[in-house]
């Protein structure tokens, strides 16, 4: 089969596991050594999570910056359609959200499900992130693959604050 991933030996699998663990743990200096030796910045795990996704999700700003400096793809979504920006929004990490946006991440970027960082932030009641994304130009009325806007997604998740926040923002536009 042409689309099958190549089989890897135990040593290679162990090395890759170690790399992802170091990214997850925020060991910037150790990850930097791998990058200098030619580690691909868009390496992905079995769930489609890129190194940048893992770093953003775990709040490891130093590793995020390192990966961005080495050309990591900010729009590379995982198998669940989540981008690194959406991961940082989900976690409520305003510093990493800003870092990704400052580096050029698409504020309305989405994976195959169409869920943007604004939708994710709204669903999990991340009011500060919602404000930031709106200030940075997020489109308030985009719809995901299920036809839901950020406000509708927040209502479905019973978020206490973001549905009203988004309704007020929409009324001002």
LODRENMAR-698774 format. One record per residue (C-alpha): residue in one letter; x, y, z. Coordinates in steps of 0.2 Angstrom, whole numbers, always signed. Layout:
N
<r vomar="a" c1="X" c2="Y" c3="Z"/>
...
This chain:
173
<r vomar="x" c1="+0" c2="+0" c3="+0"/>
<r vomar="x" c1="+7" c2="+17" c3="-5"/>
<r vomar="x" c1="-1" c2="+26" c3="+9"/>
<r vomar="x" c1="+5" c2="+16" c3="+24"/>
<r vomar="x" c1="+18" c2="+23" c3="+35"/>
<r vomar="x" c1="+35" c2="+15" c3="+35"/>
<r vomar="x" c1="+38" c2="+2" c3="+49"/>
<r vomar="x" c1="+50" c2="+8" c3="+62"/>
<r vomar="x" c1="+62" c2="-2" c3="+73"/>
<r vomar="x" c1="+62" c2="-2" c3="+92"/>
<r vomar="x" c1="+76" c2="+10" c3="+93"/>
<r vomar="x" c1="+68" c2="+23" c3="+81"/>
<r vomar="x" c1="+52" c2="+22" c3="+90"/>
<r vomar="x" c1="+60" c2="+24" c3="+107"/>
<r vomar="x" c1="+69" c2="+39" c3="+101"/>
<r vomar="x" c1="+53" c2="+47" c3="+94"/>
<r vomar="x" c1="+45" c2="+44" c3="+111"/>
<r vomar="x" c1="+59" c2="+53" c3="+119"/>
<r vomar="x" c1="+58" c2="+68" c3="+108"/>
<r vomar="x" c1="+39" c2="+70" c3="+111"/>
<r vomar="x" c1="+42" c2="+68" c3="+130"/>
<r vomar="x" c1="+55" c2="+81" c3="+130"/>
<r vomar="x" c1="+44" c2="+93" c3="+120"/>
<r vomar="x" c1="+29" c2="+89" c3="+132"/>
<r vomar="x" c1="+41" c2="+93" c3="+147"/>
<r vomar="x" c1="+47" c2="+109" c3="+140"/>
<r vomar="x" c1="+65" c2="+104" c3="+139"/>
<r vomar="x" c1="+70" c2="+118" c3="+127"/>
<r vomar="x" c1="+89" c2="+115" c3="+127"/>
<r vomar="x" c1="+87" c2="+97" c3="+124"/>
<r vomar="x" c1="+74" c2="+99" c3="+110"/>
<r vomar="x" c1="+86" c2="+112" c3="+102"/>
<r vomar="x" c1="+100" c2="+100" c3="+101"/>
<r vomar="x" c1="+88" c2="+88" c3="+91"/>
<r vomar="x" c1="+84" c2="+103" c3="+80"/>
<r vomar="x" c1="+102" c2="+107" c3="+76"/>
<r vomar="x" c1="+105" c2="+89" c3="+71"/>
<r vomar="x" c1="+91" c2="+90" c3="+59"/>
<r vomar="x" c1="+75" c2="+84" c3="+67"/>
<r vomar="x" c1="+61" c2="+89" c3="+56"/>
<r vomar="x" c1="+51" c2="+103" c3="+64"/>
<r vomar="x" c1="+34" c2="+96" c3="+58"/>
<r vomar="x" c1="+37" c2="+78" c3="+65"/>
<r vomar="x" c1="+20" c2="+71" c3="+71"/>
<r vomar="x" c1="+15" c2="+57" c3="+83"/>
<r vomar="x" c1="+2" c2="+43" c3="+80"/>
<r vomar="x" c1="-12" c2="+55" c3="+83"/>
<r vomar="x" c1="-6" c2="+68" c3="+71"/>
<r vomar="x" c1="+0" c2="+79" c3="+85"/>
<r vomar="x" c1="+15" c2="+89" c3="+79"/>
<r vomar="x" c1="+29" c2="+94" c3="+90"/>
<r vomar="x" c1="+22" c2="+112" c3="+90"/>
<r vomar="x" c1="+4" c2="+105" c3="+94"/>
<r vomar="x" c1="+12" c2="+96" c3="+109"/>
<r vomar="x" c1="+22" c2="+111" c3="+115"/>
<r vomar="x" c1="+7" c2="+123" c3="+113"/>
<r vomar="x" c1="-5" c2="+112" c3="+122"/>
<r vomar="x" c1="+7" c2="+110" c3="+137"/>
<r vomar="x" c1="+11" c2="+128" c3="+138"/>
<r vomar="x" c1="+29" c2="+127" c3="+134"/>
<r vomar="x" c1="+33" c2="+144" c3="+127"/>
<r vomar="x" c1="+52" c2="+141" c3="+125"/>
<r vomar="x" c1="+49" c2="+125" c3="+114"/>
<r vomar="x" c1="+35" c2="+134" c3="+104"/>
<r vomar="x" c1="+47" c2="+148" c3="+100"/>
<r vomar="x" c1="+61" c2="+136" c3="+96"/>
<r vomar="x" c1="+50" c2="+126" c3="+84"/>
<r vomar="x" c1="+43" c2="+142" c3="+76"/>
<r vomar="x" c1="+61" c2="+148" c3="+73"/>
<r vomar="x" c1="+65" c2="+131" c3="+64"/>
<r vomar="x" c1="+50" c2="+133" c3="+53"/>
<r vomar="x" c1="+36" c2="+123" c3="+61"/>
<r vomar="x" c1="+20" c2="+124" c3="+52"/>
<r vomar="x" c1="+8" c2="+133" c3="+63"/>
<r vomar="x" c1="-7" c2="+127" c3="+53"/>
<r vomar="x" c1="-4" c2="+109" c3="+54"/>
<r vomar="x" c1="-19" c2="+101" c3="+62"/>
<r vomar="x" c1="-20" c2="+85" c3="+71"/>
<r vomar="x" c1="-31" c2="+70" c3="+67"/>
<r vomar="x" c1="-45" c2="+78" c3="+77"/>
<r vomar="x" c1="-44" c2="+94" c3="+67"/>
<r vomar="x" c1="-36" c2="+105" c3="+80"/>
<r vomar="x" c1="-22" c2="+117" c3="+76"/>
<r vomar="x" c1="-9" c2="+123" c3="+88"/>
<r vomar="x" c1="-18" c2="+140" c3="+90"/>
<r vomar="x" c1="-34" c2="+131" c3="+95"/>
<r vomar="x" c1="-24" c2="+120" c3="+107"/>
<r vomar="x" c1="-17" c2="+135" c3="+116"/>
<r vomar="x" c1="-34" c2="+143" c3="+116"/>
<r vomar="x" c1="-42" c2="+127" c3="+124"/>
<r vomar="x" c1="-28" c2="+128" c3="+137"/>
<r vomar="x" c1="-31" c2="+147" c3="+140"/>
<r vomar="x" c1="-13" c2="+151" c3="+137"/>
<r vomar="x" c1="-14" c2="+169" c3="+131"/>
<r vomar="x" c1="+5" c2="+170" c3="+130"/>
<r vomar="x" c1="+6" c2="+156" c3="+118"/>
<r vomar="x" c1="-9" c2="+162" c3="+108"/>
<r vomar="x" c1="-1" c2="+179" c3="+106"/>
<r vomar="x" c1="+16" c2="+171" c3="+101"/>
<r vomar="x" c1="+7" c2="+160" c3="+88"/>
<r vomar="x" c1="-3" c2="+175" c3="+81"/>
<r vomar="x" c1="+13" c2="+186" c3="+81"/>
<r vomar="x" c1="+22" c2="+173" c3="+71"/>
<r vomar="x" c1="+8" c2="+173" c3="+58"/>
<r vomar="x" c1="-4" c2="+159" c3="+63"/>
<r vomar="x" c1="-21" c2="+161" c3="+54"/>
<r vomar="x" c1="-33" c2="+168" c3="+67"/>
<r vomar="x" c1="-47" c2="+159" c3="+58"/>
<r vomar="x" c1="-37" c2="+143" c3="+54"/>
<r vomar="x" c1="-45" c2="+127" c3="+57"/>
<r vomar="x" c1="-43" c2="+108" c3="+53"/>
<r vomar="x" c1="-54" c2="+97" c3="+44"/>
<r vomar="x" c1="-69" c2="+100" c3="+56"/>
<r vomar="x" c1="-69" c2="+118" c3="+53"/>
<r vomar="x" c1="-67" c2="+122" c3="+72"/>
<r vomar="x" c1="-57" c2="+138" c3="+74"/>
<r vomar="x" c1="-47" c2="+144" c3="+90"/>
<r vomar="x" c1="-62" c2="+156" c3="+93"/>
<r vomar="x" c1="-74" c2="+142" c3="+93"/>
<r vomar="x" c1="-63" c2="+132" c3="+105"/>
<r vomar="x" c1="-60" c2="+146" c3="+117"/>
<r vomar="x" c1="-79" c2="+150" c3="+117"/>
<r vomar="x" c1="-83" c2="+132" c3="+121"/>
<r vomar="x" c1="-72" c2="+131" c3="+136"/>
<r vomar="x" c1="-77" c2="+149" c3="+142"/>
<r vomar="x" c1="-60" c2="+156" c3="+139"/>
<r vomar="x" c1="-66" c2="+174" c3="+140"/>
<r vomar="x" c1="-49" c2="+182" c3="+139"/>
<r vomar="x" c1="-44" c2="+172" c3="+124"/>
<r vomar="x" c1="-60" c2="+176" c3="+115"/>
<r vomar="x" c1="-57" c2="+195" c3="+118"/>
<r vomar="x" c1="-39" c2="+193" c3="+111"/>
<r vomar="x" c1="-44" c2="+183" c3="+96"/>
<r vomar="x" c1="-58" c2="+195" c3="+92"/>
<r vomar="x" c1="-46" c2="+210" c3="+94"/>
<r vomar="x" c1="-34" c2="+200" c3="+82"/>
<r vomar="x" c1="-47" c2="+199" c3="+69"/>
<r vomar="x" c1="-56" c2="+182" c3="+72"/>
<r vomar="x" c1="-71" c2="+181" c3="+61"/>
<r vomar="x" c1="-86" c2="+179" c3="+73"/>
<r vomar="x" c1="-98" c2="+171" c3="+62"/>
<r vomar="x" c1="-88" c2="+157" c3="+54"/>
<r vomar="x" c1="-96" c2="+140" c3="+55"/>
<r vomar="x" c1="-88" c2="+123" c3="+59"/>
<r vomar="x" c1="-92" c2="+107" c3="+49"/>
<r vomar="x" c1="-108" c2="+105" c3="+60"/>
<r vomar="x" c1="-114" c2="+122" c3="+55"/>
<r vomar="x" c1="-111" c2="+130" c3="+72"/>
<r vomar="x" c1="-104" c2="+147" c3="+75"/>
<r vomar="x" c1="-92" c2="+151" c3="+90"/>
<r vomar="x" c1="-108" c2="+157" c3="+100"/>
<r vomar="x" c1="-118" c2="+142" c3="+96"/>
<r vomar="x" c1="-104" c2="+130" c3="+101"/>
<r vomar="x" c1="-102" c2="+139" c3="+117"/>
<r vomar="x" c1="-121" c2="+137" c3="+120"/>
<r vomar="x" c1="-120" c2="+119" c3="+117"/>
<r vomar="x" c1="-106" c2="+117" c3="+129"/>
<r vomar="x" c1="-116" c2="+127" c3="+142"/>
<r vomar="x" c1="-101" c2="+139" c3="+144"/>
<r vomar="x" c1="-107" c2="+152" c3="+156"/>
<r vomar="x" c1="-100" c2="+168" c3="+150"/>
<r vomar="x" c1="-94" c2="+167" c3="+132"/>
<r vomar="x" c1="-111" c2="+166" c3="+123"/>
<r vomar="x" c1="-116" c2="+183" c3="+130"/>
<r vomar="x" c1="-98" c2="+189" c3="+126"/>
<r vomar="x" c1="-99" c2="+184" c3="+108"/>
<r vomar="x" c1="-117" c2="+191" c3="+106"/>
<r vomar="x" c1="-112" c2="+208" c3="+113"/>
<r vomar="x" c1="-97" c2="+208" c3="+101"/>
<r vomar="x" c1="-108" c2="+203" c3="+86"/>
<r vomar="x" c1="-120" c2="+217" c3="+90"/>
<r vomar="x" c1="-105" c2="+230" c3="+90"/>
<r vomar="x" c1="-100" c2="+225" c3="+72"/>
